[in-house]
Amino acid sequence: MSAAGELAGFDAAAARYDADEADNPVLLHMRARAFRRFEVAFATGSRLLELGSGTGTEAARLVSERGCSVALVDPSSQLLAIASAKVRAAANGGLLGSHDLPGREIGRLVDVYPPGSFDGAYSSFGALNCEPTLRPVADGLALLLRPGAAVVLSVINRWCPPEVAWYALHRQWREAARRWGGPVQAAAYAGGPKDVSTTYYSRREIAEAFAGSFSVTGVEALPLLWPPPYLDFLVRRFPRAFRAVASLDEGASRLRVLRDLGDHVLICLRRR
């Protein structure tokens, strides 16, 4: 399949992503937790690089609330256009640039930004799962980030017990085991066609891909005690129960015995 064909699902879904997230309590919970990691990792006024900008929700907030400036990277031209407009509206000068590239090609940006130009980088909600391997992403970031720069990545995890339990309960055995093998075809949005090649990564695989130039500074499951985003109806059905465990989710997700068991793994790194 051509690159354009692989991205058709994201382009088609671009206009609906913000509305879908606003109606999904699991995504909102995950977004809030991830942003708290950004507040720790990135100083006010930082120059940041976002891989997989989506619609620019996090970039716009970093610009408006933290005074950061952001360069956006996304292989979907439709998503990149929405994100760029959102960041421009958040603050004058907040957008350093927008680049229609997959993450594995970010090393090409050294022709635009000198080596070591950025104070940090981030990628959220599985953008890196569209990459067949993470090593080129790590090598590109190593070129673009200054020593000591922070990186915060949330990647769809290989090991997700709630998903396995859900599909096993419904006797959907192939779906229960879908994350354990090689790349699979997944949907760009809930209910959409399965036309996006997706690779699920474990915390260990992510750390190994970045080991050449980065050190791991923190790992947590995202989320741990809440279901995956596509099971958001469970949260709406039992809101009191999930509100009761919301405050426990963040602390428990950092425990060594549990941190590898979320729908996503959130991993923080430091450029050596």
GULUM-57401 format. One line per field, with one value per residue: residue number from 1; residue in three letters; y, z negated, x negated of N, C-alpha, C, O, CB in turn. Coordinates in pm, whole numbers. Each point is the difference from the previous one (the first is absolute). Glycine has a CB too. Example, Ala and Ser with C-alpha at 12.3 -4.5 7.8 and 13.67 -1.06 7.14 Angstrom:
// residues 2
resi <- [1_2]
resn <- [ALA_SER]
n_py <- [-569_222]
n_pz <- [-780_197]
n_px <- [-1319_-154]
ca_py <- [119_119]
ca_pz <- [0_-6]
ca_px <- [89_-82]
c_py <- [120_109]
c_pz <- [0_-73]
c_px <- [-90_77]
o_py <- [-2_111]
o_pz <- [-66_-17]
o_px <- [-104_-51]
cb_py <- [-115_-174]
cb_pz <- [-59_232]
cb_px <- [293_-67]
// end
This chain:
// residues 272
resi <- [1_2_3_4_5_6_7_8_9_10_11_12_13_14_15_16_17_18_19_20_21_22_23_24_25_26_27_28_29_30_31_32_33_34_35_36_37_38_39_40_41_42_43_44_45_46_47_48_49_50_51_52_53_54_55_56_57_58_59_60_61_62_63_64_65_66_67_68_69_70_71_72_73_74_75_76_77_78_79_80_81_82_83_84_85_86_87_88_89_90_91_92_93_94_95_96_97_98_99_100_101_102_103_104_105_106_107_108_109_110_111_112_113_114_115_116_117_118_119_120_121_122_123_124_125_126_127_128_129_130_131_132_133_134_135_136_137_138_139_140_141_142_143_144_145_146_147_148_149_150_151_152_153_154_155_156_157_158_159_160_161_162_163_164_165_166_167_168_169_170_171_172_173_174_175_176_177_178_179_180_181_182_183_184_185_186_187_188_189_190_191_192_193_194_195_196_197_198_199_200_201_202_203_204_205_206_207_208_209_210_211_212_213_214_215_216_217_218_219_220_221_222_223_224_225_226_227_228_229_230_231_232_233_234_235_236_237_238_239_240_241_242_243_244_245_246_247_248_249_250_251_252_253_254_255_256_257_258_259_260_261_262_263_264_265_266_267_268_269_270_271_272]
resn <- [MET_SER_ALA_ALA_GLY_GLU_LEU_ALA_GLY_PHE_ASP_ALA_ALA_ALA_ALA_ARG_TYR_ASP_ALA_ASP_GLU_ALA_ASP_ASN_PRO_VAL_LEU_LEU_HIS_MET_ARG_ALA_ARG_ALA_PHE_ARG_ARG_PHE_GLU_VAL_ALA_PHE_ALA_THR_GLY_SER_ARG_LEU_LEU_GLU_LEU_GLY_SER_GLY_THR_GLY_THR_GLU_ALA_ALA_ARG_LEU_VAL_SER_GLU_ARG_GLY_CYS_SER_VAL_ALA_LEU_VAL_ASP_PRO_SER_SER_GLN_LEU_LEU_ALA_ILE_ALA_SER_ALA_LYS_VAL_ARG_ALA_ALA_ALA_ASN_GLY_GLY_LEU_LEU_GLY_SER_HIS_ASP_LEU_PRO_GLY_ARG_GLU_ILE_GLY_ARG_LEU_VAL_ASP_VAL_TYR_PRO_PRO_GLY_SER_PHE_ASP_GLY_ALA_TYR_SER_SER_PHE_GLY_ALA_LEU_ASN_CYS_GLU_PRO_THR_LEU_ARG_PRO_VAL_ALA_ASP_GLY_LEU_ALA_LEU_LEU_LEU_ARG_PRO_GLY_ALA_ALA_VAL_VAL_LEU_SER_VAL_ILE_ASN_ARG_TRP_CYS_PRO_PRO_GLU_VAL_ALA_TRP_TYR_ALA_LEU_HIS_ARG_GLN_TRP_ARG_GLU_ALA_ALA_ARG_ARG_TRP_GLY_GLY_PRO_VAL_GLN_ALA_ALA_ALA_TYR_ALA_GLY_GLY_PRO_LYS_ASP_VAL_SER_THR_THR_TYR_TYR_SER_ARG_ARG_GLU_ILE_ALA_GLU_ALA_PHE_ALA_GLY_SER_PHE_SER_VAL_THR_GLY_VAL_GLU_ALA_LEU_PRO_LEU_LEU_TRP_PRO_PRO_PRO_TYR_LEU_ASP_PHE_LEU_VAL_ARG_ARG_PHE_PRO_ARG_ALA_PHE_ARG_ALA_VAL_ALA_SER_LEU_ASP_GLU_GLY_ALA_SER_ARG_LEU_ARG_VAL_LEU_ARG_ASP_LEU_GLY_ASP_HIS_VAL_LEU_ILE_CYS_LEU_ARG_ARG_ARG]
n_py <- [-120_224_82_26_-277_78_260_-142_-6_293_126_-109_131_323_35_-205_106_199_-198_-240_173_104_-314_-105_40_-136_274_153_-201_42_314_2_-186_167_271_-132_-63_306_97_-174_84_319_205_150_-25_-329_104_-241_-161_-35_-292_77_357_-236_221_100_-175_59_257_163_-68_87_286_67_-89_74_308_-285_148_-280_-47_-108_-273_-45_-225_211_238_-32_31_247_178_-40_75_275_109_-70_168_264_9_-16_278_202_-266_-292_-67_-65_-58_-122_-246_-118_-219_-288_101_-92_329_118_-45_222_196_9_183_179_14_78_-315_75_110_-153_118_-296_-190_-33_-246_49_-296_-239_246_-273_-195_134_-146_-293_118_193_-8_248_114_-10_150_251_50_-1_261_160_-15_244_-260_-53_-96_-109_-223_46_-301_11_-284_-97_-157_-218_17_86_-235_182_-153_-284_55_88_-256_-215_110_-72_-326_267_-293_239_215_-159_50_335_22_-290_101_191_244_-65_147_218_128_248_-70_-219_-194_-14_-229_-176_276_-26_-236_-24_-69_-82_166_-221_271_-172_158_286_-83_-105_275_167_-207_229_228_-121_-45_-153_304_-240_-297_130_-257_245_-184_-210_26_50_-260_52_299_-259_17_348_-213_-51_314_8_-246_137_374_-152_-180_241_198_-238_1_342_-35_-297_108_129_-222_-244_125_-28_-332_-71_-130_233_94_-244_86_288_-85_99_-151_324_-72_281_-37_184_65_-201]
n_pz <- [0_197_-267_109_-129_-285_-5_95_-318_-32_226_-137_-289_94_-87_-265_-169_-148_-16_-113_-243_-88_-50_-195_-349_154_124_-276_-148_211_-17_-312_22_226_-165_-251_208_99_-296_-18_283_4_-202_30_327_116_289_-24_244_-17_110_134_67_-27_93_-114_-284_-62_180_-151_-284_74_91_-254_-239_84_158_214_252_90_237_55_60_156_225_-23_245_-219_-247_124_23_-303_-105_148_-122_-297_11_120_-246_-219_88_258_65_-22_288_-68_255_62_69_209_-227_-25_-283_241_69_-324_170_188_-271_73_246_-258_-225_32_-52_-242_133_-278_-297_126_222_-102_181_-140_49_101_134_-47_116_292_-80_183_-256_-257_193_156_-284_-114_244_-23_-301_48_191_-210_-294_-64_-98_-154_232_-228_228_-136_185_-79_162_31_-271_207_-249_61_-289_133_272_-132_-134_267_160_-233_-24_311_0_108_-15_201_-227_-205_199_117_-187_108_302_105_0_-112_257_-269_118_69_-221_-198_277_179_190_-210_191_-267_106_-335_-53_-282_-88_-242_-138_173_270_-129_-112_277_154_-210_-32_199_-204_-289_-298_22_-156_-15_74_-36_120_202_-55_-146_-11_331_160_189_20_60_-324_47_-66_-277_-57_51_-205_-250_-2_-271_125_118_-256_-161_195_56_-239_101_298_-114_-200_181_238_-196_-72_148_27_223_218_198_-38_211_227_-7_-101_-105_118_-174_236_-156_327_-158]
n_px <- [-85_-146_-128_295_79_-108_197_302_24_-115_178_262_-70_-63_295_-22_-276_186_247_-175_-102_285_91_-276_89_-252_-90_30_-194_-228_0_-59_-251_-139_17_-157_-239_5_-53_-273_-116_9_-190_275_-72_18_-87_261_-106_346_-140_316_78_229_116_-321_122_-293_-43_219_-126_-297_106_164_-193_-305_-3_-2_-94_156_-226_325_-178_306_-114_273_-87_235_-186_-153_264_76_-284_-17_267_-88_-270_130_200_-246_-128_-17_-196_184_-138_-341_189_276_-220_245_-198_149_-92_-187_-53_-97_-282_154_-30_-335_152_128_-220_-333_-6_213_313_93_-38_108_56_296_52_309_84_-260_-207_-163_252_-108_-304_11_-173_56_-276_126_103_-289_-129_197_-57_-315_39_171_-150_-207_-158_291_230_203_35_312_0_330_-125_320_-143_-104_211_338_20_226_-54_6_277_141_-62_53_299_37_-152_-225_-231_-60_39_-187_-248_45_-267_-142_-95_-148_137_296_93_27_252_-197_241_107_48_-292_8_-165_-156_-237_-236_90_-328_180_-285_2_-39_-202_55_-52_-276_-112_63_-183_-280_-125_76_149_-110_293_39_240_92_305_142_87_306_-150_306_94_99_-235_101_180_116_111_245_-176_17_313_50_-148_37_-51_-223_-159_19_-144_-258_-39_-196_-108_-86_-257_-88_40_-182_-274_48_-289_287_116_-236_114_344_48_174_-301_-258_49_-324_-73_-241_-188_-77_-231]
ca_py <- [120_125_82_72_-95_-33_114_43_-6_117_117_-5_17_121_95_-54_-41_81_-32_-135_5_74_-88_-125_28_-67_84_122_-42_-25_127_75_-62_24_140_19_-39_109_112_-33_-22_113_131_108_61_-98_-29_-140_-69_-99_-103_-42_114_-11_129_107_29_18_109_128_24_30_135_101_-6_-16_89_-77_5_-140_-42_-112_-101_-98_-44_30_142_55_21_102_130_34_26_124_112_6_54_142_72_-1_107_43_-50_-130_-105_7_-55_-121_-84_-116_-108_-105_13_-61_89_130_38_95_136_72_98_114_43_-49_-106_45_120_-15_-28_-117_-57_-88_-66_-47_-80_-103_43_-77_-137_-5_-20_-143_-13_126_45_126_110_31_61_135_83_21_110_126_40_35_-87_29_21_-103_-59_-68_-78_-98_-95_-110_-103_-139_-82_71_-99_28_-32_-145_-49_39_-81_-139_-13_-6_-109_54_-38_67_137_-4_-19_77_84_-78_-38_109_107_-35_110_57_114_132_54_-102_-35_21_-116_-39_26_61_-98_36_-86_22_-5_-10_95_-46_26_145_36_-51_80_131_-16_54_141_44_-77_-2_66_-34_-85_-26_-46_109_-5_-133_-44_34_-85_68_104_-50_-51_116_-13_-55_112_73_-86_-11_118_11_-97_46_120_-44_-53_93_53_-110_-48_56_-55_-145_-28_12_-113_-85_-121_36_108_-52_-69_91_8_66_20_135_-12_126_-21_118_-5_1]
ca_pz <- [0_5_-122_-1_-36_-141_-81_38_-116_-84_70_-3_-137_-60_-43_-108_-116_-120_-52_-57_-128_-98_-45_-49_-132_-15_67_-79_-116_46_41_-120_-62_83_-8_-126_27_76_-91_-73_91_87_-65_67_110_73_142_-1_125_-19_103_6_-64_-8_24_-69_-132_-100_43_-27_-145_-40_47_-69_-145_-45_75_83_145_41_139_17_101_16_139_54_32_-55_-143_-17_27_-115_-113_23_-22_-142_-71_36_-73_-144_-32_108_-13_-65_98_61_134_13_93_46_-2_-101_-105_35_87_-63_14_112_-48_-29_108_-36_-135_-30_-102_-138_-5_-81_-143_-34_103_-52_95_-85_42_100_131_35_38_146_46_-3_-93_-72_0_76_-77_-105_61_42_-120_-54_76_-13_-140_-73_-115_-115_41_-43_98_-62_104_-37_110_-27_-62_46_-102_-55_-58_15_136_13_-77_66_120_-41_-52_115_84_120_-35_86_-49_-130_18_116_-25_-39_113_80_34_37_57_-100_46_-42_-91_-43_101_134_65_-51_113_-48_-52_-140_-75_-145_-62_-145_-63_23_140_15_-66_78_122_-34_-94_47_-33_-101_-123_-49_-129_-62_77_-65_82_30_-144_-60_-63_91_119_122_43_74_-97_-79_-46_-134_-93_-6_-66_-142_-24_-138_-22_65_-70_-126_20_83_-74_-23_128_30_-89_21_133_-1_-71_92_37_73_97_136_23_40_143_48_-93_6_-35_-1_27_-6_98_-66]
ca_px <- [85_-77_5_128_105_-11_43_134_88_-24_52_146_49_-56_104_82_-79_23_133_-6_-71_80_108_-59_-61_-129_-99_-18_-78_-136_-58_-33_-117_-117_-41_-72_-139_-60_-27_-123_-112_-34_0_71_-75_-81_19_38_30_107_10_139_68_146_66_-72_56_-106_-88_66_1_-137_-29_80_-13_-139_-87_-91_15_6_-7_92_-30_106_7_132_7_124_-23_-102_62_83_-89_-73_93_31_-116_-10_104_-31_-95_-88_-136_-4_-25_-133_10_82_-75_76_-98_13_-100_-129_-76_-23_-139_-10_25_-125_-17_85_-40_-135_-6_14_84_121_-13_77_86_103_90_109_116_-23_-50_-119_38_4_-137_-34_-112_-19_-139_-19_58_-98_-119_35_11_-134_-60_73_13_-122_-26_85_139_94_91_113_68_103_3_93_-81_17_65_115_90_143_44_3_114_124_23_16_136_91_-49_-65_-136_-96_-12_-66_-144_-43_-117_-116_-83_-54_94_137_76_90_79_-46_100_96_98_-52_-61_-132_-88_-124_-95_-25_-91_12_-133_-11_-92_-136_-35_-19_-125_-112_-13_-54_-111_-126_-21_95_18_138_14_127_91_129_111_93_23_-13_124_109_-5_-45_94_116_98_39_138_-2_-18_127_99_-35_-84_-47_-108_-124_-45_-60_-136_-78_-115_-93_-51_-131_-102_-16_-54_-146_-60_-75_74_121_-20_-2_127_106_31_-121_-109_-55_-140_-74_-141_-87_-110_-130]
c_py <- [124_74_74_-91_-34_110_43_1_121_127_6_30_133_91_-49_-27_81_-32_-138_1_68_-86_-128_24_-68_83_128_-28_-20_131_82_-56_28_145_30_-43_110_115_-24_-1_126_131_99_61_-95_-2_-151_-52_-104_-94_-56_105_-22_134_113_35_29_115_136_32_33_142_105_3_0_91_-71_35_-142_-13_-129_-92_-98_-41_21_150_65_29_114_140_46_39_134_122_17_62_148_83_11_113_35_-54_-136_-115_21_-47_-120_-82_-128_-117_-111_14_-54_89_134_43_99_144_74_98_127_60_-54_-112_60_119_-8_-39_-126_-46_-89_-60_-72_-91_-85_46_-84_-145_-16_-21_-149_-31_136_54_126_122_45_70_144_96_29_115_135_53_33_-102_44_20_-119_-45_-74_-68_-84_-84_-111_-123_-138_-82_79_-101_34_-33_-151_-57_30_-90_-148_-24_-16_-104_48_-20_70_145_5_-6_92_80_-79_-34_121_104_-55_123_47_122_131_66_-108_-24_16_-126_-28_10_65_-110_44_-104_34_-23_-14_108_-39_30_149_41_-46_83_133_-7_65_141_50_-94_9_63_-31_-82_-15_-53_115_-52_-142_-52_40_-89_74_97_-52_-65_113_-8_-60_110_79_-81_-6_120_9_-93_51_130_-39_-48_95_50_-107_-41_48_-59_-147_-30_9_-114_-95_-121_29_93_-46_-52_93_-8_68_-13_141_-7_135_-31_132_-18_11_99]
c_pz <- [0_-132_-9_-41_-147_-88_28_-119_-91_66_-9_-138_-61_-58_-120_-129_-126_-63_-64_-136_-107_-59_-64_-133_-20_65_-79_-125_38_37_-122_-68_80_-13_-132_14_80_-92_-81_94_71_-75_80_109_83_149_13_140_-30_118_0_-66_-21_33_-81_-138_-102_37_-32_-149_-51_39_-84_-151_-50_76_87_148_52_151_12_112_6_147_64_24_-59_-150_-22_23_-118_-119_15_-26_-148_-79_33_-78_-149_-39_123_-25_-64_95_66_144_0_115_28_18_-94_-102_38_87_-66_5_113_-47_-41_113_-27_-133_-27_-104_-141_-18_-102_-145_-42_117_-66_114_-82_73_123_136_44_32_151_60_-8_-88_-62_6_85_-71_-107_57_44_-118_-60_72_-38_-142_-61_-111_-121_34_-42_116_-75_111_-63_123_-35_-35_60_-100_-67_-55_11_138_19_-71_70_122_-33_-55_112_104_134_-15_87_-44_-133_13_106_-22_-12_115_71_30_38_65_-105_58_-54_-97_-29_109_142_59_-57_113_-39_-57_-139_-66_-148_-64_-151_-51_28_144_26_-59_80_127_-27_-81_45_-47_-115_-121_-42_-139_-70_93_-77_101_19_83_-51_-48_79_124_117_50_75_-91_-91_-51_-140_-104_-12_-72_-150_-41_-142_-26_59_-60_-129_18_80_-72_-28_128_25_-87_24_133_6_-72_99_47_85_118_145_46_37_150_74_-107_21_-52_15_17_-9_101_-73_68]
c_px <- [-88_11_132_113_-1_57_143_94_-16_52_152_56_-36_107_80_-78_31_136_-1_-68_84_111_-52_-70_-135_-111_-27_-84_-147_-70_-43_-125_-126_-47_-70_-146_-71_-40_-127_-120_-47_11_82_-88_-84_34_20_29_107_4_142_87_148_63_-62_51_-109_-92_61_-1_-140_-39_73_-24_-144_-97_-101_19_-21_-14_83_-46_116_6_137_12_125_-15_-99_58_84_-88_-72_89_30_-116_-18_102_-32_-93_-82_-140_-10_-33_-136_2_91_-56_76_-97_45_-113_-136_-86_-35_-145_-22_17_-127_-32_80_-43_-140_4_8_92_113_-32_74_85_103_80_106_98_-27_-46_-119_32_16_-139_-36_-120_-26_-143_-21_58_-98_-123_29_11_-137_-71_60_7_-136_-26_83_146_87_86_109_80_111_28_97_-81_26_83_112_101_148_54_11_122_132_29_14_140_101_-46_-55_-150_-104_-22_-73_-152_-59_-128_-130_-95_-58_105_137_64_102_70_-57_97_102_103_-48_-59_-138_-101_-132_-90_-48_-89_10_-137_11_-94_-145_-44_-22_-135_-122_-21_-68_-129_-129_-29_87_1_146_5_132_87_129_101_98_117_-21_134_124_-12_-64_106_123_105_48_143_6_-15_129_107_-25_-87_-54_-118_-130_-50_-72_-143_-89_-125_-104_-73_-143_-109_-27_-67_-152_-68_-66_80_122_-23_2_136_114_30_-114_-108_-52_-142_-69_-149_-76_-113_-132_-95]
o_py <- [3_-27_10_40_-15_-28_94_87_52_85_106_54_31_53_80_-26_-58_-10_-20_-67_-45_27_-89_58_49_19_45_80_44_19_61_76_32_27_87_58_27_59_94_46_17_34_-15_26_44_28_-78_76_-84_44_-58_-22_66_67_110_108_101_78_88_115_87_68_99_108_43_2_58_61_-75_76_-95_45_-56_86_-25_78_117_106_82_94_117_99_76_97_113_80_80_112_92_58_-89_10_-51_-105_97_48_-57_54_-78_-26_28_60_55_-29_94_119_75_93_119_88_103_122_-118_-7_103_69_104_-73_-48_69_-48_53_-71_8_-9_-80_-29_-72_-112_-16_-62_-115_103_115_90_110_120_95_88_113_110_72_100_120_-66_-67_119_12_-114_77_-77_66_-67_51_-47_-40_-30_-91_96_-40_-90_-48_-50_-87_-83_-50_-71_-105_-68_-2_-69_95_37_49_93_53_-20_28_59_-34_100_4_-106_111_-80_52_5_93_-95_93_-33_-101_91_-98_53_-68_110_-120_116_-100_60_60_87_42_37_73_73_24_52_103_35_33_116_-120_105_-37_30_16_-15_29_80_-24_-91_-112_-29_-50_121_-15_61_-33_-23_66_22_-6_43_57_-7_-20_40_37_-10_23_65_16_-28_7_30_-58_-78_-35_-43_-101_-44_-9_-27_-40_-92_13_82_-68_-36_-65_-44_-20_40_-39_67_-91_108_-103_95_15]
o_pz <- [-68_-81_-107_-73_-62_-110_-61_-11_-52_-67_-22_-13_-111_-110_-65_-103_-107_-122_-105_-93_-115_-110_-34_-2_-77_-60_-9_-38_-71_-32_-1_-45_-58_-4_-4_-63_-23_17_-35_-37_23_-53_121_-22_83_41_-34_91_-88_115_-99_-107_-86_95_-4_-51_-71_-87_-51_-39_-85_-73_-43_-60_-112_-31_36_37_-53_76_-74_107_-102_88_119_-94_-36_-47_-90_-69_-38_-67_-97_-61_-49_-91_-89_-43_-67_-107_77_-110_-19_-44_74_83_-106_107_-91_110_-99_30_-43_21_68_-18_0_71_-30_-17_65_-16_25_-80_-28_-101_-42_-28_-112_101_-112_111_-95_121_90_94_119_50_50_121_-105_-41_64_-38_-46_13_-18_-59_-16_7_-51_-61_-7_-20_28_-43_-29_-90_-1_91_-92_90_-100_105_-114_73_46_39_-72_73_27_14_56_53_4_14_64_26_-14_112_101_-31_-50_-1_-27_-85_40_96_-4_-25_-63_-65_61_-10_-49_105_-112_-71_77_49_94_-68_-41_69_85_-95_-15_8_-38_27_-63_76_27_22_76_63_9_39_86_-38_-83_-29_-40_12_12_-88_-118_122_-123_119_-91_119_78_31_-40_28_-9_-32_-9_46_-116_-98_-72_-107_-109_-63_-79_-42_-20_-69_-63_-5_-40_-90_20_60_-20_-5_41_50_6_13_98_1_107_116_54_86_90_103_-18_75_108_-118_113_-114_103_-64_1_4_-75_-43]
o_px <- [-103_89_60_90_106_49_49_86_98_59_58_110_44_-16_68_61_18_10_61_45_4_48_78_-109_-82_-106_-115_-85_-90_-117_-107_-86_-104_-120_-87_-88_-118_-107_-70_-108_-120_106_18_-118_-79_113_-89_35_-18_11_45_56_60_-40_56_-30_6_-41_-69_-17_-15_-72_-60_1_-27_-119_-102_101_-82_60_-23_-42_40_-13_16_-3_-3_40_19_-37_-4_26_-12_-44_12_22_-31_-30_47_13_-39_-53_-110_-46_-20_-78_28_-32_29_-49_67_-103_-102_-118_-41_-29_-98_-39_5_-85_-20_-6_-25_93_-61_-9_52_-95_-18_12_-20_1_-32_19_84_0_-15_-86_8_-13_19_-19_23_-23_-71_-52_-24_-50_-84_-47_-23_-79_-71_22_-100_94_9_83_-45_31_-28_52_-22_40_2_-90_110_73_-27_91_79_113_97_70_91_112_77_59_101_51_10_-73_-107_-113_-76_-72_-115_-72_-108_-115_-35_104_11_-51_80_-40_-50_-38_14_65_72_-13_-71_-30_-71_38_-52_25_-12_-67_86_-76_-83_-114_-90_-77_-98_-115_-71_-56_-83_-115_-11_-25_62_-78_16_-6_-2_-9_22_-15_-29_38_113_-109_-22_117_107_109_34_34_97_61_37_89_95_-114_-114_-95_-106_-121_-97_-83_-118_-107_-117_-109_-86_-107_-115_-70_-60_-123_55_-11_62_87_17_7_117_-72_-38_30_-28_-25_13_-53_59_-66_-22_-115]
cb_py <- [-126_41_16_111_-76_-107_-21_-179_-299_-198_-112_-220_-273_-69_-4_-74_-10_192_165_-29_49_183_183_-141_-25_-244_-139_7_-153_-244_-62_-21_-210_-205_-25_-94_-272_-124_-47_-183_-245_-164_-33_21_156_-165_278_-45_122_119_0_-220_79_-249_-234_-22_-246_-322_-235_-148_-243_-310_-189_-136_-164_-237_102_-246_318_-126_202_98_80_11_-141_-277_-161_-231_-324_-259_-169_-255_-322_-214_-153_-283_-306_-176_-171_-303_14_198_282_193_-122_-83_139_62_175_174_135_-214_-69_-191_-202_-166_-296_-269_-197_-286_-290_-224_121_234_-245_-154_-72_8_291_3_59_83_42_201_186_-40_262_223_89_164_297_98_-294_-186_-327_-245_-207_-292_-316_-210_-206_-316_-259_-190_-77_313_-162_87_254_19_55_103_61_103_101_136_166_106_-222_232_36_226_261_82_115_288_238_91_205_243_-79_77_-257_-197_-34_-167_-215_-14_100_-58_-302_-162_246_-281_-10_-136_-150_-70_330_-27_98_336_-42_-57_-30_288_-172_237_-134_28_80_-308_-41_-223_-239_-36_-87_-255_-162_-17_-246_-176_-81_223_-62_-171_150_192_-110_151_-318_190_282_168_46_290_-242_-185_87_-2_-203_66_-48_-206_-31_59_-128_-234_76_24_-177_-136_68_-78_-202_61_140_-20_76_245_210_62_130_254_48_114_-12_-43_32_11_-134_215_52_183_-288_148_-309_204_-305_141_8_-255]
cb_pz <- [-55_328_113_251_290_162_57_239_64_-30_177_198_86_270_299_277_266_219_281_324_238_233_214_240_-11_57_229_123_-28_115_209_16_-36_163_151_-64_19_183_23_-126_8_251_-219_-189_-221_-250_108_-321_179_-253_75_105_189_-267_54_272_125_35_232_241_62_97_273_237_111_-29_-216_-207_67_-272_110_-192_65_-283_-174_-26_245_221_46_142_282_148_68_230_274_116_93_272_235_107_-316_147_6_-117_-33_-308_160_-198_7_6_151_136_-118_-37_124_-129_-91_82_-45_-115_95_144_-107_133_184_65_279_235_73_-338_283_-322_271_-250_-187_-213_-167_-194_-271_-125_30_269_69_-110_11_195_61_-71_93_187_8_-1_193_214_-47_94_114_-13_195_-322_266_-283_238_-282_179_85_-255_81_34_89_-181_-183_29_-39_-214_-91_68_-77_-184_-150_-211_67_-24_191_147_-8_-110_-33_-110_-154_90_164_15_-180_286_-292_123_288_11_-288_-254_6_248_-242_53_46_251_-20_237_-26_249_-67_-207_-196_-10_-73_-229_-129_4_42_14_223_275_170_-83_224_205_-256_229_-288_8_-127_-61_-97_-179_-114_-70_91_22_150_122_230_309_196_169_276_288_54_192_-2_65_215_137_10_-29_53_-82_-180_47_20_-173_-152_-5_8_-291_-229_-263_-298_-263_-138_-141_-261_-159_260_-116_82_-31_-85_147_-249_255_-25]
cb_px <- [287_-52_-308_-174_-118_-251_-284_-125_-107_-260_-255_-117_-62_-171_-54_81_-196_-154_46_-52_-222_-99_66_79_311_221_188_305_294_188_251_328_251_197_278_301_184_244_315_243_205_-25_-244_249_76_-127_-54_56_-217_121_-291_-123_-228_21_154_-16_188_51_-21_162_211_13_26_170_240_173_132_-100_2_86_-209_230_-291_145_-190_103_-123_91_29_-137_5_154_-18_-99_88_125_-79_-50_119_19_28_191_39_209_268_-23_-257_239_-244_222_-251_214_285_228_154_219_35_126_217_-1_-17_197_267_-186_-77_-215_-106_218_-6_-10_-165_12_-151_-42_59_166_94_-45_105_214_-82_111_-126_205_2_57_257_131_7_166_249_68_30_109_306_-58_-242_-279_-33_-28_-157_-42_-189_64_-241_266_-109_-295_-188_-125_-262_-139_-204_-321_-222_-148_-205_-304_-167_5_157_260_196_182_287_272_144_309_259_256_173_-267_-203_69_-111_-108_253_-79_-48_-99_98_-32_199_134_274_80_-20_198_-145_312_-176_121_253_146_222_327_216_160_275_288_188_142_-51_164_-301_129_-161_-6_-191_-38_-49_-175_193_-272_-227_118_227_-258_-300_-259_-143_-193_-23_-159_-281_-147_-73_126_245_325_272_192_288_311_214_317_268_255_318_220_183_273_271_151_118_-197_-142_33_-149_-245_-193_5_285_105_-34_254_-14_228_-3_122_166_148]
// end
